Amino acid sequence: MKEVWVFNGAEARFPCAVFLELGDAEEWIKDNGLSGVLTKYPVGISVYDWAVINGHFCIKNEKEKSSVFIQEFSSAAQEHFHFENGSSE
């Protein structure tokens, strides 16, 4: 499965960068002293469907199948890193 790394700056409403390689993303974040979260996303499938298929999320009721739920869904099972002023440590 293809994957990309998506960076969401601290308090940003939308992502500001997408990378194919983790190292490229980390270098860009470090060089610019950025704060936010870098998350690995699957390509060609929603995070909701990915989480269900991989056993990271089990649908428990009808609400969890609703469009509102799906469009707001995120998964802590996605690989991700938090950055503060360009550093993840």
C-alpha positions in Angstrom: 0.0 0.0 0.0 1.3 3.4 -0.9 1.6 5.9 1.9 2.5 9.6 2.3 3.5 11.8 5.2 1.2 14.8 5.9 2.3 17.7 8.1 -0.3 19.7 10.0 1.1 22.8 11.6 0.2 23.7 15.2 -3.3 25.2 15.2 -3.6 25.0 11.4 -6.9 24.0 10.0 -5.5 22.3 6.9 -2.3 20.4 6.1 0.6 22.5 4.7 2.8 19.8 3.2 2.8 16.2 1.9 5.9 14.1 1.5 6.6 10.6 0.0 9.6 10.1 2.3 9.8 10.5 6.1 13.3 11.9 5.9 12.4 14.6 3.5 9.5 15.7 5.8 11.7 15.7 8.9 14.4 17.7 7.2 11.8 20.3 5.9 10.3 20.6 9.4 13.7 21.0 11.1 15.0 23.5 8.5 11.9 25.7 9.1 11.7 25.3 12.8 8.1 24.1 12.6 5.7 22.9 15.3 2.9 20.4 14.6 2.2 16.8 13.8 3.6 14.6 11.0 1.3 11.7 10.2 1.6 8.7 7.8 -1.6 8.3 5.7 -2.5 5.5 3.4 -3.1 6.4 -0.3 -6.3 5.3 -2.1 -8.2 4.4 1.1 -9.8 6.5 3.9 -8.3 6.3 7.4 -11.6 5.1 8.6 -11.6 2.1 6.2 -7.9 1.5 6.8 -8.5 1.4 10.6 -11.5 -1.0 10.2 -9.7 -3.4 7.8 -6.5 -3.5 10.0 -8.4 -4.1 13.2 -7.6 -0.7 14.8 -11.2 0.3 15.0 -14.4 -1.8 15.5 -17.7 -0.3 14.6 -20.0 -0.6 17.6 -23.2 1.2 16.5 -25.0 3.0 13.7 -23.6 6.4 14.7 -20.1 5.1 14.0 -21.2 4.5 10.4 -22.6 8.0 9.9 -21.1 10.5 7.4 -20.4 13.0 10.2 -18.4 10.3 12.2 -16.5 9.1 9.1 -15.5 12.6 7.9 -14.1 13.5 11.4 -12.4 10.2 12.0 -8.7 9.9 12.8 -6.8 7.0 14.2 -4.1 7.1 16.9 -2.9 3.8 15.2 -1.4 5.9 12.4 2.3 6.4 12.7 2.9 10.0 13.7 5.4 12.4 15.3 4.9 15.6 17.2 7.3 18.5 16.5 8.1 21.6 18.5 10.3 24.2 16.9 11.6 21.7 14.4 12.4 19.0 16.9 10.6 15.8 17.6 12.5 15.1 20.9 
